[in-house]
């Protein structure tokens, strides 16, 4: 059992930065793939970034070079540093934990990010 809570969203101007956090409770990340997803208005949910202890990080082309995912196991927290934000980055951001053993999939409630001038 795992609960995820995202925070750090808000309103930011184009070119600005935000750092999202996802706190895991109940258990640690363990042997998991941890990722950030975004659902923009009227669009499908999109995978933005993933991180694993063994396989490193992977980014969608749309955020490569602008977003950075990181994991702090001691704090049971995954971060998404977002720089040079664009209006098309607007959406609800979700963190996800996929446990490789048992194929368990967990989602947070999401946090709203709005990029607007």
Wavefront OBJ file of the C-alpha trace (Angstrom):
o trace
v 0.000 0.000 0.000
v 1.300 3.403 -1.001
v -0.141 6.922 -0.933
v 1.249 9.766 -3.033
v 0.652 13.485 -2.492
v 1.816 16.088 -4.995
v 2.501 19.710 -4.127
v 4.201 22.786 -5.535
v 1.875 23.665 -8.375
v 0.564 27.134 -9.027
v 0.487 30.040 -11.443
v 3.705 31.068 -13.153
v 4.610 33.337 -16.062
v 6.181 31.984 -19.250
v 9.894 31.503 -18.755
v 9.490 30.968 -15.039
v 10.239 27.949 -12.892
v 8.474 25.656 -10.459
v 9.510 22.626 -8.455
v 6.921 19.939 -7.848
v 7.183 17.451 -5.012
v 5.573 14.067 -4.509
v 5.678 12.613 -1.018
v 5.198 8.875 -0.627
v 3.727 7.464 2.563
v 3.026 3.934 3.697
v 6.190 2.511 2.184
v 9.255 3.575 0.263
v 9.750 3.558 -3.464
v 11.559 0.233 -3.418
v 12.082 -1.479 -6.733
v 9.936 0.903 -8.736
v 9.718 3.125 -11.751
v 8.797 6.618 -10.564
v 7.415 9.140 -13.000
v 5.686 12.435 -13.593
v 2.717 12.737 -15.937
v 0.732 15.688 -17.220
v -2.824 15.968 -18.431
v -3.468 19.164 -20.352
v -7.018 20.384 -21.008
v -8.625 18.289 -23.726
v -5.588 16.045 -24.120
v -4.515 12.574 -23.116
v -2.297 12.012 -20.117
v 1.338 12.310 -21.140
v 4.394 10.803 -19.512
v 6.988 13.502 -18.940
v 9.820 11.875 -17.015
v 10.767 8.663 -15.242
v 13.521 7.662 -12.873
v 14.831 4.351 -11.567
v 17.853 3.503 -9.465
v 19.324 1.238 -12.118
v 18.165 2.700 -15.405
v 18.602 6.400 -14.715
v 16.246 9.002 -16.095
v 14.186 9.360 -19.236
v 12.367 12.412 -20.588
v 9.743 13.187 -23.164
v 11.026 15.292 -26.035
v 8.646 18.092 -25.101
v 10.383 18.676 -21.755
v 13.918 17.483 -22.424
v 16.435 20.100 -21.375
v 13.845 22.017 -19.346
v 12.581 19.546 -16.726
v 14.614 17.470 -14.295
v 13.338 14.539 -12.249
v 15.103 13.515 -9.054
v 14.502 11.088 -6.216
v 15.329 11.441 -2.532
v 14.856 8.034 -0.947
v 15.676 9.321 2.538
v 12.746 11.743 2.326
v 10.521 9.406 0.283
v 10.066 12.241 -2.168
v 10.340 12.615 -5.922
v 10.804 16.056 -7.455
v 10.205 17.625 -10.823
v 12.194 20.791 -11.415
v 10.566 22.734 -14.242
v 12.453 25.571 -15.905
v 11.658 27.801 -18.862
v 7.973 27.028 -18.582
v 5.715 27.531 -21.573
v 1.942 28.050 -21.817
v 1.621 24.561 -23.295
v 2.987 23.177 -20.016
v -0.324 24.056 -18.379
v -2.137 21.066 -16.933
v -2.581 18.785 -13.972
v 0.640 17.065 -12.961
v 0.572 13.606 -11.407
v 3.271 11.473 -9.875
v 3.221 7.745 -10.425
v 4.919 4.782 -8.814
v 4.974 1.447 -10.596
v 6.235 -1.405 -8.469
v 8.049 -3.857 -10.686
v 7.435 -6.732 -8.289
v 3.705 -7.375 -8.197
v 2.947 -4.845 -10.954
v 1.254 -2.436 -8.538
v 0.494 1.031 -9.900
v -0.051 4.094 -7.688
v -1.118 7.654 -8.511
v -1.310 10.914 -6.628
v -4.265 13.293 -6.725
v -2.496 15.772 -8.986
v -1.430 19.381 -8.689
v -2.428 22.169 -11.064
v 0.222 24.091 -12.988
v -0.848 27.127 -14.982
v 1.607 28.990 -17.198
v 0.162 32.292 -18.321
v 1.153 35.905 -18.765
l 1 2 3 4 5 6 7 8 9 10 11 12 13 14 15 16 17 18 19 20 21 22 23 24 25 26 27 28 29 30 31 32 33 34 35 36 37 38 39 40 41 42 43 44 45 46 47 48 49 50 51 52 53 54 55 56 57 58 59 60 61 62 63 64 65 66 67 68 69 70 71 72 73 74 75 76 77 78 79 80 81 82 83 84 85 86 87 88 89 90 91 92 93 94 95 96 97 98 99 100 101 102 103 104 105 106 107 108 109 110 111 112 113 114 115 116 117
